[in-house]
Amino acid sequence: MAIEVRIPTILRSYTGGAKVVEGSGDTLGDLLADLDSRHGGLRARLVTDAGALHRFVNVYVNDEDVRFLGALDAKLNDGDSVTILPAVAGGAFGFAAAAAIAGHRAAVAAR
Amino acid sequence: MLSIDRSIIDAIVAHARRDHPDEACGVVAGPAGSDTPTRLIPMDNAARSMTFYEFDSMEQLRVWREMDDRDEEPVVIYHSHTATEAYPSRTDVSFAGEPGAHYLLVSTREPDTEEIRSFRIVDGVVTEEPVEIVAAVDPHAVQSYMFGQSPATVDYECSDR
């Protein structure tokens, strides 16, 4: 089962510079595990130690943000296209406060 | 060094002033590999906050795809700080995910003073760079336009910190 995965510049050091790689899996979590077997270290840049999708990346299945599709549990089908982008965010705010907002957002998205 | 057209800087500053006291953000795309920002794309601040900005994830997907289709890349990623200096915060550094981009910061804390600084942020390391603002001079325009009273180029050197 082939799923096309688009890799952003900042993570291409894990894919030998490749912009697009292929992988397989029934869920996003499975796909990332599969990719990690060939592109070691990639998964750790996308998934936190606690097993959640990292705040610093956006992952899309086709045209949907996976945060609204169950995050790592998002279902994948043959022929799907997965896009990874660095989240663009920041601001004058302190990091602790930003992390609190991130936690709040994750909680909202999980509802 | 970031070299950028005066008309683009004016539009970024106008965007930042318009959204003040909320932070404004956006991208300037340019041909891949050119390091030349040419196409301004103001983005929504999905956080609508005075101290935080965040691209809307769906708008970002659309804009990044469009850049890809046009063989462009995000040459400049800009945002404003509305009460503090134009220097990357720890939050800015944590999120900086485009190692090839110039991170342009505009401070709108002073209503009459243009405060613009540019940084590279790679692997958590912030390096300030000079900004060269190039006057929009049409190369095909009559030559007398070139000899105006105002200088064609303004250089902002790095600040001391």
Interface residues (C-beta under 8 A of the other chain):
Chain A: P8 T9 I10 F56 V57 N58 Y60 D63 D65 R67 T83 L85 P86 A87 V88 A89 G90 G91 A92 F93 G94 F95 A97 A98 I101
Chain B: E23 C25 V27 M43 A47 S49 M50 T51 F52 Y53 E54 F55 S57 M58 Q60 L61 W64 E73 I77 H79 H81 T82 A83 T84 P88 S89 R90 T91 D92 S94 F95 A96 G97 E98 P99 G100
